[in-house]
Amino acid sequence: MKMRALIPALKGRHNLPFAARGLAREAEQAESKPDFIHKMAIALKEANETEYWILLLRETNYLTVKESESILADTVELLKLLTSIIKSAKRSQVTMDN
């Protein structure tokens, strides 16, 4: 995708982090607890990558600080949420295994 086409998508607050949200929805259909954890971990990686690209676009002036603030705030919240879900799922998996 060319950068010019990417920028309008990035500026749409609800478009990001789209891949991470999609993967988290996919995790709802997990076949097992390890599968759920794995899918959530992939979503976490996607959210981390989203944060990287937003910061890069801001540093290279494709996005202003103001434009990136909301997107970054949403991404950070998603990162925290996914991390918490993964930790909780791992704890419950250990409890179930014992």
C-alpha positions in Angstrom: 0.0 0.0 0.0 1.4 3.4 -0.9 1.9 5.9 1.9 -0.6 8.3 0.5 -3.3 5.6 0.7 -2.2 4.6 4.2 -2.5 8.0 5.8 -6.3 8.5 5.6 -6.7 5.1 7.1 -4.4 6.0 10.0 -6.2 9.2 10.6 -9.5 7.3 11.0 -9.6 6.7 14.8 -11.6 3.5 14.6 -9.4 1.9 11.9 -6.5 1.2 14.2 -5.3 -1.1 15.4 -7.5 -3.0 13.0 -5.4 -6.1 12.7 -5.1 -6.6 16.4 -8.8 -6.2 17.0 -9.5 -8.7 14.2 -7.1 -11.2 15.7 -8.6 -10.7 19.1 -12.0 -11.5 17.6 -10.6 -14.6 16.1 -9.3 -15.7 19.5 -13.0 -15.9 20.6 -13.2 -18.9 18.4 -10.2 -20.6 19.8 -10.3 -24.4 20.0 -8.4 -24.6 23.3 -6.9 -22.4 26.1 -3.4 -22.6 24.5 -4.9 -21.7 21.1 -6.6 -18.7 22.7 -3.4 -17.6 24.3 -1.5 -18.0 21.1 -4.1 -15.9 19.1 -4.1 -13.2 21.7 -0.3 -13.1 21.6 -0.4 -12.6 17.9 -2.9 -9.7 18.4 -0.5 -8.3 21.0 2.4 -8.4 18.4 0.2 -6.7 15.9 -0.7 -3.9 18.3 3.0 -3.4 19.1 3.7 -3.1 15.5 0.9 -0.6 15.1 2.4 1.5 17.8 5.8 1.4 16.1 4.3 2.5 12.7 2.3 5.3 14.3 5.4 6.6 16.1 7.4 6.3 12.9 4.8 8.2 10.9 4.8 10.9 13.6 8.6 11.2 13.6 8.6 11.5 9.8 5.8 14.2 9.9 3.3 12.1 8.0 1.1 12.5 11.1 1.1 15.4 13.5 1.5 14.9 17.2 -2.2 15.8 17.6 -3.3 13.3 14.9 -1.2 10.6 16.5 -2.2 11.2 20.1 -5.7 9.6 19.9 -4.5 6.6 17.9 -1.6 6.0 20.2 -3.8 6.3 23.3 -6.1 3.6 21.8 -3.2 1.4 20.9 -1.7 1.7 24.4 -5.0 0.8 25.9 -5.3 -2.2 23.6 -1.7 -3.3 24.5 -2.6 -3.1 28.2 -5.8 -5.0 27.7 -4.2 -7.8 25.6 -1.3 -8.1 28.0 -3.8 -8.5 30.9 -5.9 -11.0 29.0 -2.8 -13.1 28.2 -1.5 -13.1 31.7 -4.9 -14.0 33.1 -5.4 -16.8 30.6 -1.9 -18.2 31.4 -2.6 -18.1 35.1 -5.9 -19.9 34.7 -4.2 -22.5 32.4 -1.6 -23.2 35.1 -4.3 -23.5 37.7 -6.2 -26.0 35.5 -3.1 -28.0 34.8 -2.4 -28.5 38.5 
